Amino acid sequence: MRITINNREYDMPEGITILEAVKKANIKIPTLCYIEGMEPYGGCRLCVVEVEGSKTLVPSCAVKISEGMKIKTHSEKVRRVRRTIMQLIIASHGISCELNCLTCSKATSCELKEIAEEIGVTKVNIPPVEKNLVSDYSSYAIVREPTKCIVCGRCIRACSNIQSVNIFTFADRGPNTIVTTFMDEGMGNVDCTNCGQCVMNCPTGALHEVYHIDGVWNALNDPEKVTIVQTAPAVRVAIGEPFGMEPGTISTGKLVAALRLLGFDKVFDTNFTADLTIVEEGTEFIHRFKEGGKLPLFTSCSPGWIKFIEHNYPEYLPHLSSAKSPQQMFGAVAKHYYAKKLGIPKEKLVVVSIMPCTAKKYEMNRPEHAGDVDFVLTTRELAKMIKESGIDFKNLPEEEYDNPFGISTGAGAIFGASGGVMEAALRTAYEILTGKELEKLDFTAVRGLDMVKEAEVEINGKIIKVAVVNTLGAARKLLERMKNGEVEYHFVEFMACPGGCIGGGGQPIPTTEEILLKRMEAIYEIDYGSKLRKSHENPAVKELYKEFLGEPNSEIAHHLLHTHYVARN
């Protein structure tokens, strides 16, 4: 299809929007309400362009190209209208935001500020709107500051279209329109899963995680406390991004060095308890598979997924693995085993988690896990602490984790990507069930960013049907198909976020599909480079069983490493 963009002719594929065509022509049009891959909303109108023959400017995100169309993306009229629209948006952002821009959670990643600079807004002639809206602190994981909301609707569409959770809605009309939860009950009092995808899509500071930074600083500066830290697998391939490093840069050694410089007494790896999780969960699957237990077995390491099923599909709770997540297993082992090894009361041991996930903040506060983990920092929060400390992260030397919880396998590392838990579990289940060494370790069928992946694995002459799901919207669709008898599986991995933990709600912003792919590639590179690639071969895990736990799924293992779930209204 032949069209003209800014007096130059281009051949473009049929059926795409003006916005997509202009992007292919290497021209950027500003957007605020647009989310790539979703149906256009056309609310902010920043993406308007001139189209010859049209009486008004048209939203480029919502209008498809046609043969012979002539488009002007940055004419004087377009530029003037965009600046006016942006001034109105900034005014609606509220007077409190003008006064607190430097301390805003999105100070370094504010799309509003970035776009204002791009389109040449140097002053705002429209007085800011004074909003008398109360901030929402009802959630353990996410804070909502409605005074900073520009009513772009991106949080609504992310929550509804990607996650199918639907906790947000518009209320009132015209200039009084706001985004709120059902009956303005607060995020902690509705069916929120704490996944944080609303935070990832919010262009301003209207949504951000509940900060644990001050609590961690207090623990680090308390001479009476022993403060240890664990780092999730997905953090090491993303923590470099806030410091100007390429997405997917493996920064494990620098991460360890930075945490030591911050003052942590010991730096451990959540990959260790990812291996422990596989041994426990794998043993549970084998028992159900051989003894005729409840199948399919659902993975249980994603707290956003757990809360989703508790709210929406409580009839499937018996299918969940009772194994705690690696974060909570680490906390339990640290408080009940490591504290004894140190010869200190567990109350003196402070356990801090570095997670790519906002829902982990909720998970640590569940009554079933009370006291195992004391603080959870997102990848973004840790970056703030490193910057505040003046640490030159990019140029730090590589350092190694502390023992015994710094020893892990490649199977533990791939937990950070969608399909990783399944692949790690299959490596262990195959060898335990057959008693033979697995020749090919890579189950590539369960890898990638597809929201649903299916595979069949033959073990001892029996076919095991597995599925891997990422995003809660895809989880809902699969569960409905299961309810209708359309599909049958033996084992299903569920992750709440796009791409798994690498796309978690606590990761650096932006997190695009391109960035997800780079992080995923790095996760598998870590696996390939590991000396040990099967969880049950981790010598530190073997020692933990020998010295403390006895055997997988033992009585003490069940007491410390397993949990139960709650049907929620």
Solvent accessible surface area in square Angstrom, and as a share of the most:
residue,aa,sasa,rsa
1,M,63,0.28
2,R,102,0.37
3,I,1,0.01
4,T,21,0.12
5,I,1,0.00
6,N,53,0.27
7,N,130,0.67
8,R,166,0.61
9,E,105,0.47
10,Y,48,0.18
11,D,101,0.52
12,M,12,0.05
13,P,69,0.44
14,E,140,0.63
15,G,39,0.38
16,I,25,0.13
17,T,20,0.12
18,I,0,0.00
19,L,18,0.09
20,E,70,0.31
21,A,0,0.00
22,V,0,0.00
23,K,133,0.56
24,K,116,0.49
25,A,12,0.09
26,N,143,0.74
27,I,42,0.21
28,K,127,0.54
29,I,9,0.05
30,P,6,0.04
31,T,31,0.18
32,L,0,0.00
33,C,2,0.01
34,Y,51,0.19
35,I,20,0.10
36,E,131,0.59
37,G,80,0.77
38,M,27,0.12
39,E,139,0.62
40,P,52,0.33
41,Y,96,0.36
42,G,9,0.08
43,G,43,0.41
44,C,19,0.11
45,R,104,0.38
46,L,0,0.00
47,C,4,0.02
48,V,7,0.04
49,V,0,0.00
50,E,52,0.23
51,V,21,0.12
52,E,128,0.57
53,G,80,0.77
54,S,48,0.31
55,K,198,0.84
56,T,95,0.55
57,L,31,0.15
58,V,23,0.13
59,P,18,0.11
60,S,0,0.00
61,C,2,0.01
62,A,51,0.39
63,V,45,0.26
64,K,125,0.53
65,I,10,0.05
66,S,56,0.36
67,E,116,0.52
68,G,47,0.46
69,M,23,0.10
70,K,99,0.42
71,I,2,0.01
72,K,100,0.42
73,T,0,0.00
74,H,83,0.37
75,S,24,0.15
76,E,97,0.44
77,K,83,0.35
78,V,0,0.00
79,R,102,0.37
80,R,123,0.45
81,V,45,0.26
82,R,2,0.01
83,R,61,0.22
84,T,65,0.38
85,I,28,0.14
86,M,0,0.00
87,Q,27,0.12
88,L,96,0.48
89,I,22,0.11
90,I,27,0.14
91,A,4,0.03
92,S,35,0.22
93,H,23,0.10
94,G,1,0.01
95,I,72,0.36
96,S,41,0.26
97,C,8,0.05
98,E,92,0.41
99,L,140,0.70
100,N,70,0.36
101,C,66,0.40
102,L,169,0.84
103,T,115,0.67
104,C,18,0.11
105,S,24,0.16
106,K,7,0.03
107,A,35,0.27
108,T,128,0.74
109,S,35,0.23
110,C,19,0.11
111,E,46,0.21
112,L,8,0.04
113,K,102,0.43
114,E,85,0.38
115,I,10,0.05
116,A,11,0.08
117,E,119,0.53
118,E,86,0.39
119,I,25,0.13
120,G,40,0.38
121,V,21,0.12
122,T,131,0.76
123,K,140,0.60
124,V,51,0.30
125,N,109,0.56
126,I,52,0.26
127,P,104,0.66
128,P,45,0.29
129,V,76,0.44
130,E,126,0.56
131,K,48,0.20
132,N,140,0.72
133,L,58,0.29
134,V,132,0.76
135,S,34,0.22
136,D,14,0.07
137,Y,153,0.58
138,S,52,0.34
139,S,8,0.05
140,Y,117,0.45
141,A,0,0.00
142,I,1,0.00
143,V,6,0.03
144,R,17,0.06
145,E,30,0.14
146,P,12,0.07
147,T,22,0.13
148,K,18,0.08
149,C,22,0.13
150,I,19,0.10
151,V,43,0.25
152,C,15,0.09
153,G,3,0.02
154,R,19,0.07
155,C,13,0.08
156,I,25,0.13
157,R,26,0.09
158,A,0,0.00
159,C,11,0.07
160,S,32,0.20
161,N,88,0.45
162,I,35,0.18
163,Q,1,0.00
164,S,17,0.11
165,V,17,0.10
166,N,89,0.46
167,I,12,0.06
168,F,12,0.05
169,T,64,0.37
170,F,75,0.31
171,A,32,0.25
172,D,98,0.51
173,R,213,0.78
174,G,54,0.52
175,P,140,0.88
176,N,103,0.53
177,T,32,0.19
178,I,46,0.23
179,V,8,0.05
180,T,10,0.06
181,T,0,0.00
182,F,141,0.59
183,M,146,0.65
184,D,95,0.49
185,E,87,0.39
186,G,5,0.05
187,M,2,0.01
188,G,40,0.38
189,N,98,0.50
190,V,21,0.12
191,D,55,0.29
192,C,8,0.05
193,T,3,0.02
194,N,6,0.03
195,C,13,0.08
196,G,1,0.01
197,Q,9,0.04
198,C,9,0.05
199,V,1,0.01
200,M,24,0.10
201,N,21,0.11
202,C,11,0.06
203,P,3,0.02
204,T,1,0.00
205,G,0,0.00
206,A,6,0.05
207,L,5,0.03
208,H,16,0.07
209,E,4,0.02
210,V,36,0.21
211,Y,85,0.32
212,H,25,0.11
213,I,22,0.11
214,D,107,0.56
215,G,20,0.19
216,V,0,0.00
217,W,52,0.18
218,N,103,0.53
219,A,10,0.07
220,L,28,0.14
221,N,113,0.58
222,D,48,0.25
223,P,126,0.80
224,E,113,0.51
225,K,72,0.30
226,V,36,0.21
227,T,2,0.01
228,I,0,0.00
229,V,0,0.00
230,Q,0,0.00
231,T,0,0.00
232,A,5,0.04
233,P,11,0.07
234,A,0,0.00
235,V,0,0.00
236,R,5,0.02
237,V,1,0.00
238,A,1,0.01
239,I,0,0.00
240,G,1,0.01
241,E,29,0.13
242,P,40,0.25
243,F,36,0.15
244,G,62,0.60
245,M,24,0.11
246,E,115,0.52
247,P,30,0.19
248,G,15,0.14
249,T,42,0.25
250,I,60,0.31
251,S,1,0.00
252,T,32,0.18
253,G,6,0.06
254,K,33,0.14
255,L,0,0.00
256,V,0,0.00
257,A,1,0.01
258,A,0,0.00
259,L,0,0.00
260,R,79,0.29
261,L,109,0.54
262,L,12,0.06
263,G,39,0.37
264,F,9,0.04
265,D,80,0.41
266,K,72,0.30
267,V,0,0.00
268,F,0,0.00
269,D,3,0.02
270,T,3,0.02
271,N,4,0.02
272,F,1,0.00
273,T,0,0.00
274,A,1,0.00
275,D,0,0.00
276,L,0,0.00
277,T,2,0.01
278,I,0,0.00
279,V,10,0.06
280,E,0,0.00
281,E,1,0.00
282,G,1,0.01
283,T,35,0.20
284,E,17,0.08
285,F,1,0.00
286,I,17,0.08
287,H,112,0.50
288,R,30,0.11
289,F,35,0.15
290,K,135,0.57
291,E,118,0.53
292,G,68,0.65
293,G,34,0.33
294,K,105,0.44
295,L,50,0.25
296,P,12,0.08
297,L,0,0.00
298,F,0,0.00
299,T,0,0.00
300,S,6,0.04
301,C,11,0.07
302,S,9,0.06
303,P,7,0.05
304,G,1,0.01
305,W,0,0.00
306,I,9,0.05
307,K,17,0.07
308,F,0,0.00
309,I,0,0.00
310,E,0,0.00
311,H,28,0.13
312,N,47,0.24
313,Y,6,0.02
314,P,50,0.31
315,E,97,0.44
316,Y,25,0.10
317,L,25,0.12
318,P,74,0.47
319,H,21,0.09
320,L,4,0.02
321,S,0,0.00
322,S,25,0.16
323,A,0,0.00
324,K,14,0.06
325,S,2,0.01
326,P,11,0.07
327,Q,1,0.01
328,Q,0,0.00
329,M,0,0.00
330,F,2,0.01
331,G,0,0.00
332,A,1,0.01
333,V,1,0.01
334,A,0,0.00
335,K,15,0.06
336,H,55,0.25
337,Y,17,0.06
338,Y,10,0.04
339,A,2,0.01
340,K,152,0.65
341,K,105,0.45
342,L,71,0.35
343,G,66,0.64
344,I,35,0.18
345,P,76,0.48
346,K,87,0.37
347,E,120,0.54
348,K,71,0.30
349,L,3,0.01
350,V,11,0.06
351,V,0,0.00
352,V,0,0.00
353,S,0,0.00
354,I,0,0.00
355,M,5,0.02
356,P,3,0.02
357,C,16,0.09
358,T,0,0.00
359,A,1,0.01
360,K,15,0.06
361,K,0,0.00
362,Y,26,0.10
363,E,8,0.04
364,M,21,0.09
365,N,52,0.26
366,R,11,0.04
367,P,116,0.73
368,E,40,0.18
369,H,9,0.04
370,A,75,0.58
371,G,48,0.46
372,D,11,0.06
373,V,3,0.02
374,D,44,0.23
375,F,50,0.21
376,V,0,0.00
377,L,0,0.00
378,T,0,0.00
379,T,0,0.00
380,R,33,0.12
381,E,0,0.00
382,L,0,0.00
383,A,5,0.04
384,K,79,0.34
385,M,0,0.00
386,I,0,0.00
387,K,101,0.43
388,E,124,0.56
389,S,50,0.32
390,G,67,0.64
391,I,25,0.13
392,D,82,0.42
393,F,1,0.01
394,K,105,0.44
395,N,113,0.58
396,L,19,0.09
397,P,91,0.57
398,E,114,0.51
399,E,62,0.28
400,E,145,0.65
401,Y,32,0.12
402,D,28,0.14
403,N,103,0.53
404,P,40,0.25
405,F,3,0.01
406,G,15,0.14
407,I,58,0.29
408,S,34,0.22
409,T,3,0.02
410,G,0,0.00
411,A,0,0.00
412,G,0,0.00
413,A,1,0.01
414,I,0,0.00
415,F,8,0.04
416,G,0,0.00
417,A,0,0.00
418,S,0,0.00
419,G,0,0.00
420,G,0,0.00
421,V,0,0.00
422,M,0,0.00
423,E,0,0.00
424,A,0,0.00
425,A,0,0.00
426,L,1,0.01
427,R,0,0.00
428,T,0,0.00
429,A,1,0.01
430,Y,46,0.17
431,E,22,0.10
432,I,82,0.42
433,L,29,0.14
434,T,26,0.15
435,G,69,0.67
436,K,136,0.58
437,E,133,0.60
438,L,21,0.10
439,E,177,0.80
440,K,144,0.61
441,L,28,0.14
442,D,34,0.18
443,F,33,0.14
444,T,82,0.48
445,A,63,0.48
446,V,0,0.00
447,R,42,0.15
448,G,22,0.21
449,L,37,0.18
450,D,97,0.50
451,M,100,0.44
452,V,56,0.32
453,K,11,0.05
454,E,94,0.42
455,A,19,0.14
456,E,113,0.51
457,V,17,0.10
458,E,110,0.49
459,I,2,0.01
460,N,100,0.51
461,G,60,0.57
462,K,122,0.52
463,I,80,0.41
464,I,0,0.00
465,K,82,0.35
466,V,1,0.00
467,A,0,0.00
468,V,0,0.00
469,V,0,0.00
470,N,2,0.01
471,T,0,0.00
472,L,1,0.00
473,G,9,0.09
474,A,6,0.05
475,A,2,0.01
476,R,66,0.24
477,K,145,0.62
478,L,2,0.01
479,L,0,0.00
480,E,68,0.31
481,R,94,0.34
482,M,23,0.10
483,K,105,0.44
484,N,103,0.53
485,G,60,0.58
486,E,104,0.47
487,V,21,0.12
488,E,138,0.62
489,Y,21,0.08
490,H,48,0.21
491,F,2,0.01
492,V,0,0.00
493,E,0,0.00
494,F,2,0.01
495,M,6,0.03
496,A,5,0.04
497,C,10,0.06
498,P,30,0.19
499,G,1,0.01
500,G,2,0.02
501,C,39,0.24
502,I,0,0.00
503,G,2,0.02
504,G,1,0.01
505,G,0,0.00
506,G,0,0.00
507,Q,0,0.00
508,P,7,0.05
509,I,33,0.17
510,P,86,0.54
511,T,35,0.20
512,T,65,0.38
513,E,121,0.54
514,E,112,0.50
515,I,23,0.12
516,L,13,0.07
517,L,77,0.38
518,K,71,0.30
519,R,0,0.00
520,M,11,0.05
521,E,117,0.53
522,A,4,0.03
523,I,0,0.00
524,Y,15,0.06
525,E,106,0.47
526,I,33,0.17
527,D,0,0.00
528,Y,114,0.43
529,G,67,0.65
530,S,30,0.19
531,K,205,0.87
532,L,57,0.28
533,R,44,0.16
534,K,11,0.05
535,S,0,0.00
536,H,42,0.19
537,E,56,0.25
538,N,0,0.00
539,P,67,0.42
540,A,10,0.08
541,V,3,0.02
542,K,115,0.49
543,E,84,0.38
544,L,3,0.02
545,Y,17,0.06
546,K,169,0.72
547,E,91,0.41
548,F,47,0.20
549,L,2,0.01
550,G,54,0.52
551,E,110,0.49
552,P,46,0.29
553,N,39,0.20
554,S,22,0.14
555,E,157,0.70
556,I,62,0.31
557,A,0,0.00
558,H,84,0.38
559,H,138,0.62
560,L,10,0.05
561,L,0,0.00
562,H,12,0.06
563,T,25,0.14
564,H,114,0.51
565,Y,40,0.15
566,V,60,0.34
567,A,65,0.51
568,R,61,0.22
569,N,180,0.92
